[in-house]
């Protein structure tokens, strides 16, 4: 073995672990989490009913796909991220607790029936060299019915967050959870909806 090669071998042995560590850290830093944790909180609720009026509540998910975040980058396939828990179950609990707090009694046999349809729940993230911009969109349709009439209304909510570098999952989760709180509060406290279900 030529002397100049053998002289550099100890140095090369020192650098191999460093290169391996740097590659591992880079892989961890760029690896995207596989799920987003939604945690919709009970919004501020105004008392609506005086006599524990019975209502039945049903929550269904009408979305065509389960993912709630879509990361878009030019020249690459979109990366789709699912929720860690079923949004339908989480939102149903928020509505049950919220309407109970508003003065209603949840009774599955009640002729006063409300169906909540989750039509859209999506964070669209566009990544570029300058940073990211995320648009959050939620649509919930409400169909309330009694023995003679039906009331339908579509509720929508949107917000945006942006920042340098790549999107931070904690920021995205907070923005979506805040938007869910705003929209569920708007529905539970809606005077038009409450007037109908108290007929």
C-alpha distance (Angstrom), angle and dihedral (degrees) to the residues before:
residue distance angle dihedral
X1 . . .
X2 3.84 . .
X3 3.83 112.1 .
X4 3.83 95.5 -121.4
X5 3.83 91.8 57.4
X6 3.81 93.8 47.1
X7 3.82 89.5 49.0
X8 3.83 91.5 57.1
X9 3.81 97.3 46.4
X10 3.86 95.2 86.5
X11 3.80 90.1 52.1
X12 3.81 91.7 48.2
X13 3.80 90.2 50.8
X14 3.80 89.6 55.1
X15 3.80 93.6 50.4
X16 3.81 97.8 47.5
X17 3.86 94.2 72.3
X18 3.82 89.8 45.6
X19 3.79 92.2 52.1
X20 3.80 91.3 46.3
X21 3.83 91.5 50.0
X22 3.79 92.6 48.3
X23 3.79 91.2 50.1
X24 3.81 91.1 49.5
X25 3.81 92.5 49.5
X26 3.78 91.5 48.1
X27 3.80 90.0 51.3
X28 3.82 91.3 51.1
X29 3.79 92.5 47.1
X30 3.80 93.8 52.3
X31 3.80 96.9 40.4
X32 3.79 109.6 109.2
X33 3.82 120.4 -137.6
X34 3.78 113.1 -108.8
X35 3.83 98.1 -136.4
X36 3.79 141.0 34.3
X37 3.80 117.0 -139.4
X38 3.79 111.6 -136.0
X39 3.78 116.1 -165.6
X40 3.82 109.0 175.5
X41 3.80 110.3 -165.5
X42 3.79 127.3 -148.3
X43 3.82 106.8 -94.9
X44 3.79 126.2 -138.5
X45 3.81 105.7 -72.7
X46 3.80 128.6 -157.4
X47 3.81 119.6 -148.0
X48 3.79 106.9 -104.0
X49 3.81 108.3 166.4
X50 3.80 128.1 47.8
X51 3.79 103.1 -163.2
X52 3.82 107.9 41.5
X53 3.80 92.5 -98.9
X54 3.83 108.8 -156.0
X55 3.82 117.9 -117.1
X56 3.79 134.2 171.8
X57 3.82 117.8 -137.1
X58 3.79 128.0 -159.9
X59 3.82 126.4 177.1
X60 3.80 121.0 -163.6
X61 3.80 132.8 176.5
X62 3.83 112.0 -134.5
X63 3.82 96.4 173.9
X64 3.80 115.9 125.6
X65 3.84 93.4 -137.7
X66 3.80 135.7 32.7
X67 3.82 100.8 -135.1
X68 3.82 117.8 104.6
X69 3.81 100.7 -172.7
X70 3.77 129.8 50.4
X71 3.82 119.8 -170.3
X72 3.79 113.1 -157.4
X73 3.79 125.3 -166.4
X74 3.77 124.5 169.7
X75 3.78 112.6 -102.1
X76 3.82 94.1 14.0
X77 3.77 134.7 90.4
X78 3.81 113.6 -101.4
X79 3.81 114.6 -97.6
X80 3.82 112.7 -134.1
X81 3.82 122.8 -153.3
X82 3.81 125.0 -165.1
X83 3.82 129.0 -150.7
X84 3.79 119.2 -98.9
X85 3.83 89.8 -131.6
X86 3.80 132.7 27.6
X87 3.84 107.9 -88.4
X88 3.80 90.2 -150.1
X89 3.80 92.3 63.5
X90 3.79 93.7 43.4
X91 3.81 93.6 49.5
X92 3.80 93.4 44.5
X93 3.81 88.8 56.6
X94 3.82 90.9 49.7
X95 3.81 91.4 51.1
X96 3.80 93.9 45.6
X97 3.80 92.8 49.8
X98 3.81 92.8 40.9
X99 3.79 96.7 51.4
X100 3.81 90.5 44.3
X101 3.80 88.4 54.1
X102 3.82 88.5 48.3
X103 3.81 89.4 61.1
X104 3.80 104.6 -91.9
X105 3.79 131.1 124.2
X106 3.80 115.7 -132.6
X107 3.80 106.9 -130.4
X108 3.84 120.1 163.9
X109 3.83 90.6 -156.2
X110 3.81 94.8 55.0
X111 3.84 117.0 120.0
X112 3.81 86.4 -140.0
X113 3.80 98.2 85.8
X114 3.80 130.4 177.9
X115 3.77 124.2 -169.0
X116 3.80 118.6 -168.2
X117 3.80 114.9 -159.5
X118 3.80 117.9 -162.0
X119 3.81 101.2 -146.8
X120 3.80 100.2 166.3
X121 3.80 136.5 10.6
X122 3.78 110.2 162.0
X123 3.78 142.7 144.3
X124 3.81 111.1 -159.4
X125 3.81 110.6 -161.6
X126 3.79 120.7 -167.2
X127 3.80 113.6 -165.0
X128 3.79 124.3 -161.3
X129 3.79 138.0 160.4
X130 3.81 89.5 -90.5
X131 3.82 96.0 52.3
X132 3.78 137.2 -85.5
X133 3.78 140.8 -61.9
X134 3.80 120.9 -158.5
X135 3.81 124.9 -164.0
X136 3.81 117.3 -162.5
X137 3.80 119.8 -158.1
X138 3.79 129.8 -179.2
X139 3.80 127.9 177.6
X140 3.81 123.4 -177.8
X141 3.79 122.0 178.2
X142 3.80 118.0 -154.9
X143 3.79 122.8 -156.7
X144 3.81 112.5 -174.9
X145 3.78 120.3 -178.0
X146 3.79 141.6 173.4
X147 3.79 131.3 -177.6
X148 3.83 93.1 -69.9
X149 3.82 111.8 17.7
X150 3.80 143.0 41.9
X151 3.81 128.7 -149.1
X152 3.81 122.1 -164.6
X153 3.79 129.2 -176.7
X154 3.79 135.3 166.9
X155 3.80 117.7 -140.9
X156 3.79 121.7 -164.0
X157 3.80 134.8 -177.0
X158 3.80 132.0 -177.1
X159 3.79 138.1 177.6
X160 3.80 138.7 161.3
X161 3.78 136.1 -141.2
X162 3.79 128.7 -175.0
X163 3.76 140.1 174.6
X164 3.78 146.9 154.0
X165 3.80 123.2 -74.7
X166 3.81 117.5 9.4
X167 3.78 126.7 -24.1
X168 3.80 115.9 -79.6
X169 3.80 111.6 -135.6
X170 3.82 94.0 -145.2
X171 3.81 90.2 56.0
X172 3.80 92.2 48.1
X173 3.80 92.3 48.7
X174 3.81 92.3 49.2
X175 3.81 92.6 49.7
X176 3.81 92.7 49.7
X177 3.81 94.0 44.5
X178 3.81 90.9 50.1
X179 3.79 89.9 50.1
X180 3.81 91.2 49.7
X181 3.81 89.6 51.6
X182 3.81 91.4 50.4
X183 3.80 93.8 49.0
X184 3.81 98.0 43.9
X185 3.81 88.9 48.3
X186 3.80 90.1 51.1
X187 3.81 90.3 52.5
X188 3.81 98.1 44.2
X189 3.81 92.7 46.6
X190 3.82 96.4 41.1
X191 3.85 106.6 130.2
X192 3.82 92.2 -155.1
X193 3.81 93.0 54.2
X194 3.79 93.2 44.0
X195 3.78 92.3 49.0
X196 3.80 90.0 54.7
X197 3.81 97.2 48.2
X198 3.80 91.4 48.8
X199 3.81 93.4 57.1
